[in-house]
Amino acid sequence: MRINILKAIYKKEMTDLVRDRRTLISMVAVPLLVMPLMMVVMTRVVDRMDTKAKEDAKSMSIAVRASDPAVVQALKKAGLIVSEQSGDVRAAVESKKATAGVEEVPGPTPMLRVYADESNPGSRSSGDRIRIALNDWKEERVRQGLRASGVAESVLTPFQMQKVNVAPERKMAGMIWGSMLGYLLLLLMFSGGMYPVIDMTAGEKERKTLEAYLSSPAGRDEIVLGKILAAMTAIALTAALTLTSVVLSVRNGFSSKNPQVRSMMQSIPMDPHTVFLIAITLIPLIIFAASAMIAIAIHARSFKEGTSYLTPLILLVIFPAILGGMPGMELTPLLCLIPIFNASQLIRAIMLGEFSLAALGVTLAANLVYAAIAFFIAKRRFDNESVLFRS
């Protein structure tokens, strides 16, 4: 293996990648621009929907049909606009004539049914306000009855409960972003490396430059290694830019009006130790992705055909990446052997701070083996003349 020839091949491939617009868009523009833009848009949309739901809950009327006038008074006391009905309350809510509704069902113990459209944020918010108002009214009636009977009101609250979340904000943020980050990184790694790989394989065939490559003093091993190193650089750059853009957009651009959510999201665990562990986890997958995509794309005769070959591979990455980020799953030694899934699950465990060195070691070892197999297959493809000169 001649280092000077390998350097020349790597430099040539990287120069071609920089000159290709499609490569720059998939490798640089998508991670840097799309992710922050998507997060800002999602934040604004969620905030606007929440604000609209609260405004609708305050401005729209509540359909009420009850024989007890105290029900209407309790709802009005809570600031709700009440519209007394004589017809079907449920139908009024379903037809959106009322944002929510209350209907008294007669019986030995009267029942108050609260109707709300849970798919509509405004109706759901109104239903919650109705339940709170009726519950407060119910407790007040019980207290009045106890006072009239000479019973202490303290019997209503023999003890108090307090919900305590022992997980710090850092861990809560790790739970949320650990489920998303692995999927985003793995998906964009493969999609970001697709166009560079196609350009240096099928693109070479279309430009008729592969023959000049093979007739040069460079050996087949040097050519395939140089191309894989260039593809690895493109994939690693995509992963680094994706990770950076997500962290910066969360910490600096997350403009939610909810202070609790904003505080939690800004405490995303991205200290140097966490970033280092994520990078170590991705290195074997970077080698695997570059080698596997080159081994597949070298069969293509044109750029368009190469895209059709690699698109199914990216689709195959989506399912194990999503499954690996799901909560409640533990990374056992057996699951550590599943490619893509093991990295996604390990990234989630790293973000939570609950990973084990054994899981890290087995995952890295398994993915290094898969990367070596993919590299060997890619090298064998370059030794096959019928594949290289397929027309």
HELIX and SHEET records of a PDB file:
HELIX    1   1 ILE A    3  ARG A   19  1                                  17    
HELIX    2   2 ARG A   21  LEU A   24  1                                   4    
HELIX    3   3 ILE A   25  VAL A   34  3                                  10    
HELIX    4   4 MET A   35  SER A   59  1                                  25    
HELIX    5   5 PRO A   69  LYS A   77  1                                   9    
HELIX    6   6 VAL A   89  GLU A   94  1                                   6    
HELIX    7   7 PRO A  121  SER A  149  1                                  29    
HELIX    8   8 GLU A  153  LEU A  156  5                                   4    
HELIX    9   9 GLU A  169  MET A  200  1                                  32    
HELIX   10  10 ALA A  202  ARG A  207  1                                   6    
HELIX   11  11 LEU A  210  SER A  215  1                                   6    
HELIX   12  12 ARG A  220  GLY A  253  1                                  34    
HELIX   13  13 PRO A  259  GLN A  266  1                                   8    
HELIX   14  14 PRO A  272  ALA A  297  1                                  26    
HELIX   15  15 PHE A  303  GLY A  324  1                                  22    
HELIX   16  16 LEU A  335  LEU A  337  5                                   3    
HELIX   17  17 PHE A  341  LEU A  352  1                                  12    
HELIX   18  18 LEU A  357  ASP A  383  1                                  27    
HELIX   19  19 GLU A  385  LEU A  388  1                                   4    
SHEET    1   A 4 ILE A  81  GLU A  84  0                                        
SHEET    2   A 4 SER A  61  ARG A  65  1                                        
SHEET    3   A 4 ALA A 100  VAL A 105  1                                        
SHEET    4   A 4 MET A 111  ALA A 116 -1                                        
END                                                                             
